[in-house]
Amino acid sequence: MRTILQAENLEKTYRVGRVDVPALKNVSLEVEEGEFLAIMGPSGCGKSTMLHLLGGLLTPTSGRIIVDGEDLTAASDAKRTDIRRRKIGFVFQRFNLFPTLTAEGNLRLAESIHSAGKDDPERRREVLRLLRLEDKMHHKPLELSGGEQQRVALARAVVTRPAIILADEPTGNLDSENSAIVLNMFQELNYRFNQTIVMITHNPEAAAMCKHIVQMRDGQIVEPAQNVQM
């Protein structure tokens, strides 16, 4: 197995007025290709900051991030955007779907941005089928339930076959049925296609679906990756 995502001695400090507030303190993490990793910890412990740093949405105060062999922290803004576009799929609690586009249209737009106009209707249908959305592909977001919108957001993230999926509390606003559909989709992507997934979650049941769990507290990793008994 090769390391596909690596964080070395990450520090992130926010300036609040005249006070420096540390969010991450000397955090290091290695994620192997094909990993399904949960990062857990109490609110405010730095989990989301960690995920945003790993995805290049934030810049660390110090430290280094390597994404699939490319140094994210040494890259220019344009290069960092290019790495995100080519290699990372994001899933957030907020769906951020384009309201004027159908479910399939949102996926097609993601493909166009990622693959310079490449059109893959078979891939779109496969992903929508896995998420039980094949009968919703021509619906716009306002015609979908919250759970269905989250599943479309997940489909948009994975349709481009990113090297890494970063998911921030993807089931946090979902009922048990939709949570199960999303988590089962993650598991299928991981086991069938060796998809690398890093997921932030408060939910022990969601974390139990992963291969390994990392615990964070007060901006630090307090327990390195532990095996989950499947």
C-alpha positions in Angstrom: 0.0 0.0 0.0 1.2 3.5 -0.7 0.5 6.7 1.2 -1.9 8.9 -0.8 -2.4 11.7 1.8 0.1 12.9 4.3 0.1 15.7 6.9 3.4 16.6 8.6 3.5 18.7 11.7 0.5 20.7 10.8 -0.2 23.9 12.9 -3.2 26.2 12.3 -3.6 29.4 14.4 -6.4 31.9 14.0 -6.0 35.6 14.9 -9.0 36.7 17.0 -8.6 40.4 17.8 -5.2 40.6 19.5 -5.2 36.9 20.6 -3.8 33.9 18.7 -6.1 31.0 19.0 -4.5 27.6 18.1 -6.9 25.3 16.2 -4.3 22.5 15.3 -1.1 21.7 17.2 1.6 19.7 15.5 -0.7 17.2 13.9 0.8 14.4 11.6 -1.3 11.9 9.8 -0.7 9.3 7.0 -3.6 7.9 4.9 -3.0 4.9 2.7 -4.6 4.4 -0.7 -7.9 2.5 -0.2 -8.3 3.7 3.4 -11.7 4.4 4.9 -10.8 6.6 7.9 -13.0 8.3 10.5 -11.8 11.3 12.4 -13.7 11.7 15.7 -13.7 14.1 18.6 -15.7 16.7 20.5 -17.0 19.9 18.9 -14.2 22.4 18.6 -11.4 19.9 18.7 -10.1 20.8 15.2 -11.6 18.1 13.1 -13.1 20.3 10.4 -10.1 22.6 10.4 -8.0 19.4 9.8 -10.2 18.3 6.9 -10.2 21.8 5.3 -6.4 21.8 5.5 -6.1 18.4 4.0 -8.3 19.5 1.1 -6.4 22.7 0.5 -9.4 24.9 1.5 -7.3 26.4 4.3 -3.6 27.1 4.4 -1.7 25.9 7.5 0.3 28.2 9.7 3.1 25.7 9.4 3.6 22.1 8.3 3.2 20.3 5.0 0.4 18.4 3.2 1.2 15.9 0.4 -1.8 14.8 -1.8 -1.1 11.9 -4.1 2.6 12.8 -4.4 2.0 16.6 -4.8 3.0 19.2 -2.2 -0.2 21.1 -1.5 1.3 23.6 0.8 4.1 24.6 -1.5 1.8 25.1 -4.5 0.6 28.4 -5.8 -3.1 29.3 -5.4 -3.8 28.2 -9.0 -1.9 25.0 -8.6 -3.7 24.2 -5.3 -7.0 24.7 -7.1 -5.9 22.4 -9.8 -4.9 19.7 -7.3 -8.3 19.9 -5.6 -10.1 19.7 -8.9 -8.2 16.7 -10.1 -7.7 14.7 -7.0 -10.2 15.5 -4.2 -14.0 15.2 -3.9 -15.7 17.1 -1.1 -18.9 16.1 0.8 -20.2 18.7 3.3 -23.4 19.0 5.4 -24.4 21.9 3.2 -25.3 20.5 -0.2 -24.2 23.5 -2.3 -26.1 22.2 -5.3 -26.9 24.4 -8.3 -30.7 25.1 -7.9 -31.4 25.6 -11.6 -29.8 22.2 -12.6 -31.3 18.8 -12.2 -29.6 16.1 -10.2 -28.0 14.8 -13.4 -27.1 18.3 -14.5 -25.2 18.9 -11.2 -23.2 15.7 -11.9 -22.6 16.7 -15.5 -21.3 20.1 -14.4 -18.9 18.4 -12.0 -17.6 16.2 -14.8 -17.2 19.1 -17.1 -15.1 21.1 -14.5 -13.0 18.0 -13.6 -12.5 16.5 -17.0 -12.4 19.4 -19.4 -15.8 18.6 -20.9 -15.7 14.8 -20.8 -19.3 13.4 -20.8 -19.9 10.0 -19.2 -23.6 9.3 -18.9 -23.1 5.6 -18.0 -20.9 6.7 -15.0 -23.6 9.2 -13.9 -26.3 6.6 -14.1 -24.2 4.0 -12.1 -23.6 6.5 -9.3 -27.2 7.6 -9.2 -28.3 4.0 -9.1 -25.9 3.2 -6.2 -27.5 6.1 -4.2 -31.0 5.0 -5.2 -31.5 8.2 -7.2 -32.1 6.9 -10.7 -35.8 8.0 -10.6 -34.7 11.5 -9.4 -32.1 12.3 -12.0 -34.3 14.9 -13.8 -35.4 16.6 -10.5 -34.0 19.9 -9.4 -32.8 20.3 -5.8 -36.0 22.0 -4.5 -38.0 19.0 -5.8 -35.9 16.7 -3.6 -35.9 16.0 0.1 -32.9 16.9 2.3 -31.7 13.4 2.3 -32.0 13.1 -1.5 -30.1 16.4 -1.9 -27.3 15.1 0.3 -27.1 11.9 -1.8 -26.9 14.1 -5.0 -24.1 16.0 -3.4 -22.3 12.8 -2.7 -22.9 11.6 -6.2 -21.4 14.8 -7.5 -18.3 14.3 -5.4 -17.7 10.7 -6.6 -18.7 10.8 -10.2 -15.4 12.3 -11.2 -13.5 9.4 -9.6 -11.3 11.5 -7.3 -8.3 10.0 -5.6 -9.6 11.0 -2.2 -13.0 11.8 -0.8 -13.1 14.2 2.2 -16.5 14.1 4.0 -17.4 16.5 6.8 -20.2 15.1 8.9 -22.0 13.8 5.7 -24.8 12.2 7.7 -25.1 15.0 10.4 -28.4 16.3 9.1 -29.9 13.0 7.8 -32.5 10.6 9.2 -31.4 7.0 9.8 -32.6 5.7 6.4 -30.7 8.3 4.4 -27.7 8.0 6.7 -27.6 4.3 6.0 -27.8 4.8 2.2 -24.9 7.3 2.3 -22.7 5.1 4.5 -23.4 2.0 2.5 -22.4 4.0 -0.6 -19.1 4.9 1.0 -18.5 1.3 2.0 -19.3 0.1 -1.6 -17.0 2.7 -3.1 -14.2 1.7 -0.7 -14.5 -2.1 -1.0 -15.4 -2.3 -4.7 -13.3 0.5 -6.1 -10.6 1.0 -3.5 -11.8 4.6 -3.0 -9.9 6.4 -0.3 -12.2 8.2 2.1 -11.6 10.4 5.1 -14.7 11.2 7.1 -15.3 13.6 10.0 -18.1 12.3 12.2 -19.6 12.6 15.7 -21.6 9.4 15.2 -20.1 6.2 16.6 -22.3 4.1 14.3 -21.0 5.9 11.3 -17.4 5.6 12.5 -18.0 1.8 12.9 -18.5 1.5 9.2 -14.9 2.7 8.6 -11.7 0.6 8.6 -9.9 2.8 11.1 -10.7 5.6 13.6 -8.5 8.5 14.7 -9.5 10.5 17.8 -8.8 14.2 18.2 -9.0 16.5 21.2 -7.9 20.1 21.7 -6.4 20.4 18.3 -4.3 17.2 18.5 -4.5 13.6 17.6 -4.8 11.8 20.9 -5.2 8.3 19.6 -3.7 7.2 16.3 -5.6 5.1 13.8 -7.2 2.1 15.4 -8.6 -0.9 13.6 -12.4 -1.2 13.5 -13.7 -4.8 13.9 -15.9 -5.4 11.0 
